[in-house]
């Protein structure tokens, strides 16, 4: 019971966090444009999966903690085989009625249930509505002003409702686990599950993601304002940067943070320059790839501030140098 369900809590949290990451990538159309609904579909799918798993964890814990008649167990087991978020929530509240949900959270239960049971495979049969996930999401945000959909109000409403459901269910899992002297609620703090379930983070999961994105921007800003030397080799002086189009820099940075389109534009731009480098000097290009891999986002390497004295740090032989003659 303990080792199986604690893993389910972790999986649920990851599903829910992925749904927030995907909703951040969405342009919410007021017209029916099916080619714009991919990330929205994924977000609703991930949210419905994550919430349903939390509900089924709680049902299992309640059944384990209390003796029920055979009829009651059969009814609960039928629910466990279903995808009815409202029915699962009603059963939980009847049997462990210690939590109340807001109107927005209750509306989200209905939306997720409709999505999973009716919309998930809707395009495999004819329908007048060619983008039902968009219809559902706009139904969830019916109280938002239409001209404010992409001004984050609807996404914030979604993040708030998801955060409310996740936190209240998690606290119930923790309470029942303590009563049973098991540890189903234990989660790895470095995982996104901690952002979803712990009060340390913003209750509105969409707001929590935006704060994380601001943290990334702070790192970018720090790197632009501070100059570094890479160990004693000072590899930064050995090669020129690619000449990026300055008008595209903010677009590239925004894409890196949201990962909406997997940085395809950035890849195309760099790839064209790499083709030229390979044509001119393939060996030099391979050396460049190796150096870039060491310099950026490689945890085996580190930078020194320009005003640091290298002699005050590690001895030369302790530094992680990259041999540019190595084959990749």
C-alpha positions in Angstrom: 0.0 0.0 0.0 2.7 2.5 1.0 5.2 1.9 -1.7 2.7 1.6 -4.5 0.6 4.7 -3.7 3.5 7.0 -2.8 4.7 6.5 -6.4 1.2 7.3 -7.6 1.2 10.6 -5.7 4.5 11.5 -7.5 3.1 10.6 -10.9 -0.1 12.6 -10.2 1.9 15.6 -9.3 4.0 15.4 -12.5 0.9 15.1 -14.6 -0.6 18.2 -13.0 2.5 20.2 -13.3 2.9 19.2 -17.0 -0.7 20.5 -17.5 0.4 23.9 -16.2 3.5 24.0 -18.4 1.3 23.1 -21.4 -1.4 25.7 -20.7 1.4 28.3 -20.7 2.2 27.4 -24.3 -1.4 27.9 -25.5 -2.9 30.6 -27.6 -6.5 30.4 -26.7 -8.5 31.1 -29.9 -12.1 32.5 -29.7 -12.6 31.1 -33.2 -12.6 27.3 -33.8 -9.1 26.7 -35.0 -8.2 23.0 -34.5 -4.5 23.3 -35.5 -4.0 25.5 -32.4 -5.4 23.0 -29.9 -2.5 20.6 -29.4 -1.1 21.9 -26.2 -4.6 22.6 -24.8 -5.5 19.0 -25.5 -2.4 17.8 -23.6 -3.0 20.2 -20.7 -6.6 18.9 -20.2 -5.5 15.3 -20.6 -2.6 15.7 -18.1 -4.9 17.5 -15.6 -7.6 14.9 -15.9 -5.1 12.1 -15.4 -3.4 13.7 -12.5 -6.6 14.6 -10.6 -8.2 11.2 -11.2 -5.1 9.4 -9.9 -5.2 11.5 -6.7 -8.9 10.7 -6.3 -8.2 7.0 -6.7 -5.3 7.1 -4.2 -7.7 8.6 -1.6 -10.5 6.0 -2.4 -7.9 3.2 -1.9 -6.7 4.7 1.4 -10.3 5.1 2.7 -11.2 1.5 1.8 -8.0 0.3 3.5 -8.7 2.3 6.7 -12.3 1.4 7.2 -14.4 -1.8 6.9 -17.1 -1.5 4.3 -19.9 -3.9 3.3 -19.5 -5.9 0.1 -22.0 -3.7 -1.7 -20.1 -0.6 -0.7 -16.8 -2.1 -1.8 -18.3 -3.1 -5.1 -19.6 0.4 -5.7 -16.2 1.9 -4.9 -14.4 -0.6 -7.1 -16.7 0.3 -10.0 -15.7 3.9 -9.5 -12.1 3.0 -9.4 -12.5 1.5 -12.9 -14.2 4.6 -14.2 -13.1 8.1 -15.3 -15.8 10.0 -13.5 -14.1 12.8 -11.6 -17.4 14.2 -10.1 -18.4 10.7 -9.0 -15.1 10.0 -7.4 -15.1 13.4 -5.7 -18.7 12.8 -4.4 -17.7 9.4 -3.0 -14.7 11.0 -1.2 -16.8 13.8 0.3 -19.4 11.3 1.5 -16.9 9.0 3.1 -14.4 11.6 4.3 -16.3 14.8 4.2 -13.6 17.1 5.5 -12.9 19.3 2.5 -15.0 21.8 0.5 -14.2 23.0 -3.0 -14.9 26.4 -4.6 -17.3 26.8 -7.5 -14.4 27.1 -9.9 -12.9 23.8 -8.6 -16.2 22.0 -8.9 -16.6 23.4 -12.5 -13.1 22.1 -13.3 -14.1 18.6 -12.1 -17.0 18.7 -14.6 -14.8 19.9 -17.4 -12.1 17.3 -16.9 -14.8 14.5 -16.7 -16.3 15.7 -20.0 -12.9 15.9 -21.6 -11.8 12.4 -20.6 -15.0 10.7 -21.4 -16.3 12.6 -24.4 -13.6 14.8 -26.0 -10.5 12.6 -25.7 -11.3 10.7 -28.9 -13.9 13.1 -30.4 -12.0 13.5 -33.6 -12.4 9.8 -34.4 -16.0 10.4 -35.3 -17.9 13.2 -37.0 -18.8 16.3 -35.0 -19.9 19.8 -35.9 -17.5 21.0 -33.2 -14.0 20.5 -34.7 -12.2 21.7 -31.6 -14.1 20.5 -28.5 -11.2 21.0 -26.1 -11.3 24.7 -26.9 -15.1 24.8 -26.4 -14.6 23.0 -23.0 -11.9 25.4 -21.9 -13.9 28.5 -22.8 -16.8 26.9 -20.9 -14.6 26.6 -17.9 -13.6 30.3 -18.2 -17.1 31.6 -19.1 -16.8 34.3 -16.4 -13.6 35.7 -17.9 -13.8 38.6 -20.3 -13.3 37.3 -23.8 -10.7 40.0 -24.7 -8.7 39.0 -21.7 -8.3 35.2 -22.5 -4.7 35.6 -23.5 -4.0 38.2 -20.9 -3.6 35.2 -18.5 -6.9 35.6 -16.6 -8.3 32.3 -17.9 -5.0 30.5 -17.4 -4.7 31.9 -13.9 -8.3 30.7 -13.1 -7.2 27.2 -14.3 -4.0 27.3 -12.3 -5.9 28.4 -9.2 -8.6 25.7 -9.5 -6.0 23.0 -10.2 -3.9 24.2 -7.3 -6.9 24.2 -4.9 -7.9 20.6 -5.8 -4.3 19.3 -5.7 -3.4 20.8 -2.3 -6.7 19.8 -0.6 -6.5 16.2 -1.9 -2.8 16.0 -0.9 -3.6 17.2 2.7 -6.3 14.6 2.9 -3.8 11.9 1.7 -1.4 13.1 4.3 -4.0 13.0 7.1 -5.3 9.5 6.3 -1.7 8.2 5.9 -0.8 9.5 9.4 -3.9 7.7 10.8 -2.7 4.5 9.1 1.0 5.1 10.1 2.2 4.9 6.5 4.0 7.5 4.3 2.0 7.8 1.1 2.4 11.6 1.2 6.2 11.6 1.0 7.4 13.3 -2.2 10.9 14.2 -3.5 11.3 17.9 -2.9 13.4 18.5 -6.1 10.6 17.2 -8.3 7.8 19.4 -9.6 5.4 17.4 -7.3 6.6 19.7 -4.5 5.4 22.8 -6.4 2.0 21.2 -6.9 1.4 20.0 -3.4 3.4 22.0 -0.9 2.2 25.4 0.6 5.7 26.8 0.3 4.8 27.5 -3.4 2.1 29.7 -4.7 -1.4 28.3 -4.4 -2.1 29.3 -8.0 0.0 26.9 -10.0 0.0 29.1 -13.1 1.4 32.0 -11.0 4.0 29.6 -9.5 5.1 28.8 -13.1 5.4 32.5 -14.0 7.6 33.1 -10.9 9.8 30.3 -12.0 10.1 31.8 -15.4 11.0 35.1 -13.9 13.8 33.3 -12.0 15.1 32.0 -15.3 15.1 35.6 -16.7 17.0 36.7 -13.6 19.7 34.1 -14.5 19.9 35.3 -18.1 20.2 38.9 -16.9 22.9 38.0 -14.4 24.9 36.3 -17.3 24.6 39.4 -19.5 25.8 41.7 -16.7 28.7 39.6 -15.5 31.8 38.4 -17.4 33.3 35.0 -16.8 36.5 33.2 -17.5 36.3 29.5 -18.0 39.0 28.0 -15.8 42.6 28.8 -16.8 42.1 28.0 -20.5 39.8 31.1 -21.0 38.1 29.2 -23.8 35.6 32.1 -24.3 38.5 34.0 -26.0 39.2 31.3 -28.5 36.1 31.5 -30.7 33.7 34.1 -31.9 30.0 34.0 -31.2 27.5 33.3 -34.0 26.1 36.6 -35.3 22.5 36.4 -34.1 19.9 38.8 -35.4 19.4 41.2 -32.5 15.8 41.7 -33.3 15.1 38.0 -32.7 16.9 37.7 -29.3 13.8 38.3 -27.1 11.8 35.9 -29.3 14.5 33.2 -28.8 14.7 33.8 -25.1 10.9 33.6 -24.7 10.8 30.3 -26.6 13.6 28.9 -24.4 11.5 29.7 -21.3 8.1 28.5 -22.6 9.4 25.8 -25.0 6.2 26.3 -26.9 7.7 25.1 -30.3 10.8 23.3 -29.1 13.0 26.2 -30.2 12.6 25.3 -33.9 13.4 28.8 -35.2 16.5 29.0 -33.1 17.6 25.6 -34.3 17.1 26.6 -37.9 19.2 29.7 -37.5 22.1 28.0 -35.8 21.9 25.0 -38.1 22.4 27.2 -41.2 25.5 28.7 -39.6 26.8 25.3 -38.6 26.4 24.1 -42.2 28.7 26.9 -43.3 31.2 26.1 -40.6 31.3 22.4 -41.7 31.8 23.4 -45.3 34.7 25.7 -44.3 36.4 23.7 -41.6 34.7 20.6 -40.2 37.4 20.0 -37.6 37.1 23.5 -36.2 33.3 23.0 -36.1 33.6 19.8 -34.1 35.9 21.6 -31.6 33.4 24.4 -31.3 30.6 21.9 -30.5 32.7 20.4 -27.8 33.6 23.7 -26.2 30.0 24.9 -26.3 28.8 21.7 -24.6 31.3 22.3 -21.8 30.6 26.0 -21.4 26.9 26.0 -21.2 24.6 24.0 -18.9 27.2 21.3 -18.2 27.3 20.6 -14.4 30.7 19.0 -14.7 32.1 22.5 -15.5 32.1 25.8 -13.7 32.9 29.5 -14.2 35.1 31.9 -12.4 34.2 35.6 -12.0 36.8 37.8 -13.7 37.7 39.3 -10.3 38.3 35.9 -8.7 41.9 34.8 -8.3 42.2 31.3 -9.7 45.1 30.5 -7.3 42.7 31.0 -4.4 40.5 28.1 -5.7 41.5 24.7 -6.9 44.9 23.7 -8.2 45.2 23.5 -11.9 45.2 19.8 -12.1 41.8 19.8 -10.3 40.1 21.8 -13.0 37.8 20.2 -15.5 39.5 21.1 -18.8 38.1 20.2 -22.2 40.6 18.8 -24.7 39.6 20.3 -27.9 41.5 17.6 -29.8 39.1 14.9 -28.6 36.8 13.3 -31.1 33.1 13.8 -30.4 
